Structure formats: structure tokens, C-alpha cells
Amino acid sequence: MSVKGFIFELPHKNIKNCTVKNSSIIAKKGQDNISFIGAFIGYGECVSFENCDAIGNEIINETELGHAGGVIGSSYSSGGYNSETNVWSESCKVINASNIQVKDCEIQANASTGGIVGYGVVNVSDSSVDNCIIKDNSKNNNGAGGIVGFTLSVNETSIKNTNVLNSTITSKDYVGGIAGFASGTIDNCTVNNTSISTDSLECGAGGITGMSFESSNVISNSTVSKSSITGAQYAGGIVGYTEGNLTNNKVNENSTITTTSSEYSAGGILGLTANSSSEITNCDVDKITVKSVNGYAGGIAGFANNIISGSDVNNATIIATGDAPMNIGGVLGQASNETDIITVLTNSGIQNTTLKTNGVAGKVAGSGLADLTGCTVDEDTVVISK
């Protein structure tokens, strides 16, 4: 293993009021199978960053399994993580970052890639990534994100008050505007004018995160605007796939959410969830387009077997573009078909929304076993056969 960065490798230190500008940090293919690189540190343990800037840097990791970050490549301890409980031991290597600015950078790797952190247990706040290119170039079950590529540890991970602007984020695995693969909490984050995409048939794309796997995960008070989210399997304006809760999130201002392969799910907020105890609460969309080929599509969720409440769809276009589409709906494309799992839709409204398909469409829900209470549809919402 090798590490590269302005400071290379640093355990248990604080870094404050520093800038790395117009620099190239490159790990060439063949140097090591695993190499961690970042503008400040390649690999660090329990490192804290405060009031630091990375501007105009080129950070390229060509090694087979190496992570890359705009500030730090990686911080983790494989011996400290219990994969059965998804909990790190007390010796976990947490990255703390606050008031960080990453701007005009290109960051690439063949593993997890992030605007600030490539891979690790993170606590990031009050930071921004602007006008950056972030790419995960290899299918290794990793991810790319505007703030962090891949993060674990529900108990320790937190991302709040962060902004990703004017950037392009692509991955062969999970991809998200804030995190490719996320655990823990994400709160009060913004993604604006950003392109987010993956061509993986196994991973998802989300305006905030591609995957939020644990039931205790929470994404709240976050907004995605003027952005495009594209996934081969599932895509959501906030999250591609989640088993956690979504609260007070918004997707708006001509954002587009698209799945490109047949028989998969796209939603204005959520692509897919399979956790019947999760909840989507007070999550709204306005002036968005949701497209699937022959899969499910919905203004709020493509496929869901959970509770959706107080979530409104305004001025949306929901389209199934294929010749043999599955179901689409104003709020939900497909509810559960299992008799012991009833999807619940309450107090949600659909206004001035157009649904286009050659298949089945419902102004609230496309199909499935759903309990609808207090949902309203205005007269300007229409279904059009293509």
C-alpha cells in the first residue's frame, strides 16, 4: 500500500487554515495495487480538518483498488469493523472536516472517490464542493460522491450543512450528489446544477446518495435543484435505494431523474425501498421530470412498500419511454403486491402533473396494494397514452 498527498500520511493530527492549490497528485498504475491519495493526506487516522481549501488540483489514482479524495483519500481500519452489525470498534478512524472548500478540481480513482473524502467514517459539516469532476472508474462495489465516495458506520457518520455545486459525478458503482454509499445521517445538504450518473446494473444513483442501506439512516432537510440523476438500475432525486427514513427533502427546478435499463425504478424522491417500516415524510417535488424505460416511475417513489405521507408532487412530468412499460403514478409507480405488506399513502397532493405511458398509470399510484387516505389530485393532472 502507498499513500500520496501534500502531507502523505498522518495519524491523530489537526490541520487548520491550510490551502493546496493548482497541484497534481497522481498514483500511477502498477506502483501498488492499493494506493490512497488526497490533496492534503493520502491516508490518515483520526484526522481533523478545519478552514482548509483545495483549489484547482488534479488528483488521479490509477492503481487497481485505490481511493481518492479532494482532501483525504481514506481513513479506515479493516480490523475495527464488524460487517454483521455494521458498527466500528472504539478504535475506528474518524475523519472530521469543517469549513472545507474544494473548487475547480478533478478527482478520479478506480475505487471510492469523493470531493472531500474518498472512503472512511466521516463527520463533515459546513463545507462545499464547486465545479469539480469526480469519477469512480472501476466496478469494485465502491462509489463516487460530491462529499464522500463511500462511508460506513451508522453510529459515527454525519454529513450536514454541505453544498455541491456545478459538478459532474460519475461512477461504475454507487453514485450520489453528497455520498455514493452512505450510512448515518445526512442533514441540510444542497446539490445544485450537478450531473450525477452510473451505468451499473447493480447500484443506484441519487441526488443526495445512491445507497442508504441501514434502517436507522436518516436523510433530512436537503434539496436537489437543477440537476440530472441517471442510473441504470434505480434512480431517485434524493436517494436511489434506501431502507432508512426521508424527511423534509425537496427536488425541484427542472431536475431530471432517469433510469436507462428496462424493468427498474425511478422516483422524484426515491427510486426503490424494500423496508416496509421506513417512512417518507414531507418530501416534495416541483418542476421535475422522471423517466423510466419499461420500469416503475413515480413523482415521489418508483417502487415502495412503506409509508409516504405529506409529500406533494407539483408541475412534474412522469414518463415510461419503453414499448412494454410497467406501472407509473403521480406519487408512486408500484406499491407492494404482498397481502401482509400494505403501502400507505396519506395527505399527499398531485398538481399540474402529466403522466405519459403506453402501460398502466394512476394519478396517485400506478398499481399494487396501497392504502390511500387524504390524497388529492387537481384537474390539471392528466394521463396521456404515448
C-alpha positions as CSV (number, residue, x, y, z in Angstrom):
1,M,0.0,0.0,0.0
2,S,1.2,3.5,-0.7
3,V,-0.1,7.0,0.2
4,K,0.2,10.3,-1.5
5,G,-0.7,13.8,-0.6
6,F,0.7,17.1,0.5
7,I,1.4,15.6,3.9
8,F,1.2,11.9,2.7
9,E,0.3,10.0,5.9
10,L,-0.6,11.5,9.3
11,P,-2.2,9.8,12.4
12,H,-4.1,11.7,15.1
13,K,-3.5,15.3,14.0
14,N,-5.4,18.6,13.4
15,I,-5.0,20.5,10.2
16,K,-6.2,24.1,10.2
17,N,-6.2,27.1,7.8
18,C,-4.2,25.4,5.0
19,T,-4.5,25.6,1.2
20,V,-3.4,23.2,-1.6
21,K,-3.7,25.0,-4.9
22,N,-3.0,24.1,-8.6
23,S,-1.2,20.9,-7.7
24,S,-1.1,17.4,-9.4
25,I,-1.1,14.3,-7.2
26,I,-1.1,11.1,-9.3
27,A,-0.7,7.5,-8.4
28,K,0.4,5.6,-11.5
29,K,-0.9,2.2,-12.4
30,G,1.5,-0.6,-11.4
31,Q,3.0,1.3,-8.4
32,D,0.8,-0.6,-5.9
33,N,-2.5,-2.4,-6.1
34,I,-3.8,-0.2,-3.4
35,S,-2.9,3.5,-3.1
36,F,-4.7,6.3,-1.2
37,I,-4.3,9.8,-2.4
38,G,-5.7,13.3,-1.5
39,A,-4.7,16.9,-1.8
40,F,-3.7,17.1,1.9
41,I,-3.4,13.5,3.1
42,G,-3.4,10.1,1.3
43,Y,-4.3,8.1,4.5
44,G,-5.0,9.5,8.0
45,E,-6.3,8.2,11.3
46,C,-8.5,10.4,13.5
47,V,-7.5,13.5,11.5
48,S,-9.4,16.7,11.7
49,F,-9.5,19.4,9.0
50,E,-10.8,23.0,9.7
51,N,-10.9,26.0,7.4
52,C,-8.9,24.3,4.6
53,D,-9.1,24.9,0.8
54,A,-8.3,22.7,-2.1
55,I,-8.4,24.7,-5.4
56,G,-7.5,23.8,-8.9
57,N,-6.0,20.4,-8.1
58,E,-5.7,17.3,-10.2
59,I,-5.9,14.1,-8.1
60,I,-5.8,10.9,-10.1
61,N,-5.4,7.4,-8.7
62,E,-4.7,4.9,-11.5
63,T,-4.0,2.0,-9.1
64,E,-6.3,-1.0,-9.1
65,L,-8.1,-0.6,-5.8
66,G,-7.0,2.9,-4.6
67,H,-9.3,5.6,-3.1
68,A,-9.1,9.3,-3.9
69,G,-10.4,12.4,-2.2
70,G,-10.2,16.1,-2.8
71,V,-8.8,16.5,0.8
72,I,-8.0,13.0,2.0
73,G,-8.1,9.6,0.3
74,S,-9.0,7.2,3.1
75,S,-9.2,6.6,6.8
76,Y,-10.4,3.2,8.0
77,S,-9.3,0.2,9.9
78,S,-10.4,-3.1,8.4
79,G,-9.9,-4.8,11.8
80,G,-12.2,-2.4,13.6
81,Y,-15.3,-3.0,11.5
82,N,-17.9,-5.7,12.2
83,S,-19.7,-6.4,8.9
84,E,-22.6,-8.3,10.7
85,T,-23.5,-5.3,12.9
86,N,-22.3,-2.5,10.6
87,V,-20.5,-1.0,13.6
88,W,-16.9,0.1,14.1
89,S,-15.0,-0.6,17.2
90,E,-13.9,2.1,19.6
91,S,-10.6,2.4,17.6
92,C,-12.4,3.5,14.5
93,K,-10.6,6.1,12.4
94,V,-13.0,9.0,12.1
95,I,-12.3,11.9,9.7
96,N,-13.6,15.2,11.0
97,A,-13.9,18.1,8.5
98,S,-15.5,21.5,8.8
99,N,-15.4,24.7,6.7
100,I,-13.7,23.0,3.8
101,Q,-13.8,24.4,0.3
102,V,-12.9,22.2,-2.7
103,K,-13.1,24.0,-6.1
104,D,-12.2,23.5,-9.7
105,C,-10.6,20.1,-9.0
106,E,-10.6,16.8,-11.0
107,I,-10.6,13.7,-8.7
108,Q,-10.5,10.2,-10.2
109,A,-9.9,6.7,-8.9
110,N,-10.6,3.0,-9.6
111,A,-12.3,2.7,-6.2
112,S,-14.2,5.2,-3.9
113,T,-13.9,8.8,-4.9
114,G,-15.2,11.9,-3.1
115,G,-15.0,15.6,-3.4
116,I,-13.6,15.8,0.2
117,V,-13.1,12.2,1.3
118,G,-12.7,9.0,-0.8
119,Y,-13.5,6.3,1.8
120,G,-14.0,6.4,5.6
121,V,-16.0,7.0,8.6
122,V,-16.7,10.8,8.3
123,N,-18.1,13.8,10.2
124,V,-18.3,16.6,7.6
125,S,-20.0,19.9,8.2
126,D,-20.3,23.5,6.7
127,S,-18.3,22.6,3.6
128,S,-18.7,23.0,-0.2
129,V,-17.5,21.4,-3.4
130,D,-17.8,23.6,-6.5
131,N,-17.1,23.0,-10.2
132,C,-15.4,19.6,-9.8
133,I,-15.2,16.4,-11.8
134,I,-15.4,13.3,-9.6
135,K,-15.1,9.9,-11.2
136,D,-15.0,6.2,-9.9
137,N,-13.8,4.4,-13.0
138,S,-14.0,0.7,-11.9
139,K,-16.6,-1.7,-10.8
140,N,-15.4,-2.7,-7.4
141,N,-18.5,-2.2,-5.3
142,N,-17.3,1.3,-4.3
143,G,-18.8,4.7,-5.0
144,A,-18.5,8.3,-6.0
145,G,-20.0,11.3,-4.2
146,G,-19.7,15.1,-4.1
147,I,-18.6,15.0,-0.5
148,V,-17.6,11.4,0.2
149,G,-17.4,8.3,-2.1
150,F,-18.2,5.5,0.4
151,T,-18.9,5.8,4.1
152,L,-19.8,3.3,6.8
153,S,-20.7,3.3,10.5
154,V,-24.3,4.3,11.3
155,N,-23.3,5.4,14.8
156,E,-20.5,7.8,13.8
157,T,-21.1,9.1,10.3
158,S,-22.7,12.5,9.9
159,I,-22.8,14.9,6.9
160,K,-24.5,18.3,7.4
161,N,-24.7,21.8,6.1
162,T,-22.7,20.9,2.9
163,N,-23.2,22.1,-0.7
164,V,-22.2,20.5,-4.0
165,L,-22.5,22.9,-7.0
166,N,-21.8,22.9,-10.7
167,S,-20.1,19.5,-10.7
168,T,-20.0,16.2,-12.6
169,I,-20.1,13.0,-10.6
170,T,-19.9,9.6,-12.4
171,S,-19.4,6.1,-11.1
172,K,-19.3,2.4,-12.2
173,D,-20.8,1.7,-8.8
174,Y,-23.0,3.8,-6.4
175,V,-23.2,7.5,-7.1
176,G,-24.7,10.5,-5.2
177,G,-24.5,14.2,-5.1
178,I,-23.3,14.1,-1.5
179,A,-22.3,10.4,-1.0
180,G,-22.1,7.4,-3.3
181,F,-22.8,4.9,-0.5
182,A,-23.9,6.4,2.8
183,S,-24.6,5.4,6.4
184,G,-25.6,7.5,9.4
185,T,-27.3,10.9,9.0
186,I,-27.3,13.5,6.2
187,D,-28.9,16.8,7.1
188,N,-29.4,20.2,5.5
189,C,-27.3,19.5,2.4
190,T,-27.7,21.1,-1.1
191,V,-26.9,19.8,-4.6
192,N,-27.3,22.3,-7.4
193,N,-26.6,22.3,-11.1
194,T,-24.8,18.9,-10.9
195,S,-24.8,15.8,-13.2
196,I,-24.9,12.5,-11.3
197,S,-24.7,9.2,-13.1
198,T,-23.8,5.5,-13.0
199,D,-24.1,2.7,-15.6
200,S,-24.1,-0.1,-13.0
201,L,-26.9,-2.6,-13.2
202,E,-26.3,-3.4,-9.5
203,C,-26.0,0.0,-7.9
204,G,-28.1,3.1,-7.7
205,A,-28.0,6.9,-8.3
206,G,-29.3,9.6,-6.1
207,G,-29.3,13.4,-5.9
208,I,-28.1,13.0,-2.3
209,T,-26.9,9.4,-2.1
210,G,-27.0,6.3,-4.4
211,M,-27.5,3.9,-1.5
212,S,-28.5,4.4,2.2
213,F,-28.7,0.9,3.4
214,E,-29.4,0.8,7.1
215,S,-32.9,1.2,8.6
216,S,-31.6,3.7,11.1
217,N,-30.2,6.0,8.4
218,V,-31.9,9.4,8.0
219,I,-31.7,12.0,5.2
220,S,-33.4,15.2,6.1
221,N,-33.9,18.9,5.2
222,S,-31.9,18.5,1.9
223,T,-32.5,20.0,-1.5
224,V,-31.6,19.0,-5.1
225,S,-32.1,21.6,-7.8
226,K,-31.3,22.0,-11.5
227,S,-29.6,18.6,-11.5
228,S,-29.7,15.4,-13.6
229,I,-29.6,12.0,-11.9
230,T,-29.2,8.9,-14.1
231,G,-29.0,5.3,-13.0
232,A,-29.1,2.0,-15.0
233,Q,-30.9,0.1,-12.2
234,Y,-32.6,2.6,-9.9
235,A,-32.5,6.4,-9.5
236,G,-34.1,8.9,-7.1
237,G,-34.0,12.6,-6.8
238,I,-32.8,12.2,-3.2
239,V,-31.7,8.6,-2.9
240,G,-31.6,5.6,-5.3
241,Y,-32.2,2.9,-2.8
242,T,-32.8,3.2,1.0
243,E,-34.1,1.3,3.9
244,G,-34.0,4.4,6.1
245,N,-36.2,7.4,6.6
246,L,-36.5,10.6,4.4
247,T,-37.9,13.8,6.0
248,N,-38.4,17.3,4.7
249,N,-36.4,16.9,1.4
250,K,-37.1,18.7,-1.9
251,V,-36.2,18.1,-5.5
252,N,-37.0,21.0,-7.9
253,E,-36.1,23.5,-10.6
254,N,-36.1,21.3,-13.7
255,S,-34.2,18.4,-12.2
256,T,-34.4,15.1,-14.1
257,I,-34.3,11.6,-12.8
258,T,-33.8,8.8,-15.3
259,T,-33.3,5.0,-15.4
260,T,-31.8,3.7,-18.6
261,S,-32.4,-0.1,-18.4
262,S,-35.6,-2.0,-18.6
263,E,-37.7,-3.0,-15.6
264,Y,-36.1,-0.8,-12.9
265,S,-37.4,2.1,-10.8
266,A,-37.2,5.9,-10.9
267,G,-38.7,8.3,-8.5
268,G,-38.7,12.1,-7.8
269,I,-37.5,11.4,-4.2
270,L,-36.7,7.7,-4.1
271,G,-36.0,5.0,-6.7
272,L,-36.8,2.0,-4.5
273,T,-37.2,0.8,-1.0
274,A,-37.9,-2.7,0.3
275,N,-38.2,-1.8,4.0
276,S,-41.9,-1.6,5.0
277,S,-41.0,0.2,8.2
278,S,-39.3,3.1,6.6
279,E,-41.0,6.4,6.0
280,I,-41.0,9.3,3.5
281,T,-42.4,12.4,5.2
282,N,-43.0,15.9,3.9
283,C,-40.8,15.4,0.8
284,D,-41.9,17.5,-2.1
285,V,-41.0,17.8,-5.8
286,D,-41.7,20.7,-8.2
287,K,-40.9,21.1,-11.9
288,I,-39.1,17.8,-12.3
289,T,-39.1,15.0,-14.9
290,V,-39.0,11.3,-14.0
291,K,-38.2,8.8,-16.8
292,S,-38.1,5.0,-16.9
293,V,-37.8,2.7,-19.9
294,N,-40.1,-0.3,-19.0
295,G,-39.7,0.1,-15.2
296,Y,-41.7,1.7,-12.5
297,A,-41.8,5.5,-12.2
298,G,-43.4,7.9,-9.7
299,G,-43.4,11.5,-8.7
300,I,-42.2,10.5,-5.2
301,A,-41.1,6.9,-5.4
302,G,-40.7,4.3,-8.2
303,F,-41.3,1.3,-6.0
304,A,-42.1,1.4,-2.3
305,N,-43.8,-0.8,0.3
306,N,-43.5,1.7,3.1
307,I,-45.3,4.8,4.4
308,I,-45.4,8.0,2.3
309,S,-47.1,11.0,4.0
310,G,-47.5,14.7,3.4
311,S,-45.4,14.6,0.2
312,D,-46.6,16.7,-2.7
313,V,-45.9,16.5,-6.5
314,N,-46.2,19.7,-8.4
315,N,-45.6,20.5,-12.1
316,A,-44.0,17.1,-12.8
317,T,-43.7,15.0,-15.9
318,I,-43.5,11.3,-15.4
319,I,-42.8,9.1,-18.4
320,A,-42.3,5.5,-19.3
321,T,-40.4,5.6,-22.6
322,G,-40.4,1.9,-23.5
323,D,-42.8,-0.2,-25.5
324,A,-43.7,-2.6,-22.6
325,P,-43.7,-0.4,-19.5
326,M,-44.5,-1.3,-16.0
327,N,-46.7,1.0,-13.9
328,I,-46.3,4.7,-13.3
329,G,-48.1,7.0,-10.8
330,G,-48.3,10.6,-9.7
331,V,-46.9,9.8,-6.2
332,L,-45.9,6.1,-6.5
333,G,-45.3,3.8,-9.5
334,Q,-45.7,0.5,-7.8
335,A,-46.8,-0.5,-4.3
336,S,-46.2,-3.8,-2.7
337,N,-48.2,-6.8,-4.0
338,E,-47.8,-8.8,-0.8
339,T,-51.0,-9.1,1.2
340,D,-49.2,-8.7,4.5
341,I,-47.4,-5.5,3.4
342,I,-49.6,-2.6,2.5
343,T,-48.1,0.6,1.2
344,V,-49.6,3.6,3.0
345,L,-50.1,6.9,1.1
346,T,-51.5,9.8,3.2
347,N,-52.2,13.5,2.8
348,S,-50.2,13.9,-0.4
349,G,-51.2,16.1,-3.3
350,I,-50.7,16.0,-7.1
351,Q,-51.0,19.2,-9.1
352,N,-50.4,20.1,-12.7
353,T,-48.6,16.8,-13.4
354,T,-48.5,14.9,-16.7
355,L,-48.1,11.1,-16.9
356,K,-47.1,9.6,-20.3
357,T,-47.1,5.8,-20.9
358,N,-48.3,3.0,-23.1
359,G,-49.0,1.0,-20.0
360,V,-50.8,1.4,-16.6
361,A,-50.9,4.8,-15.0
362,G,-52.6,6.1,-11.9
363,K,-52.8,9.7,-10.9
364,V,-51.8,8.8,-7.3
365,A,-50.4,5.2,-7.6
366,G,-49.8,3.0,-10.6
367,S,-50.6,-0.4,-9.1
368,G,-50.2,-2.6,-6.1
369,L,-51.8,-2.9,-2.6
370,A,-51.9,0.7,-1.3
371,D,-54.0,2.3,1.4
372,L,-54.8,5.9,0.3
373,T,-56.0,8.5,2.8
374,G,-56.4,12.2,2.3
375,C,-54.6,12.4,-1.1
376,T,-55.8,15.0,-3.6
377,V,-55.4,15.4,-7.4
378,D,-56.2,18.6,-9.2
379,E,-57.9,18.8,-12.6
380,D,-54.7,19.8,-14.4
381,T,-53.2,16.4,-13.8
382,V,-53.6,14.2,-16.8
383,V,-52.6,10.8,-18.2
384,I,-51.6,10.6,-21.8
385,S,-51.1,7.5,-23.9
386,K,-47.9,7.8,-25.9
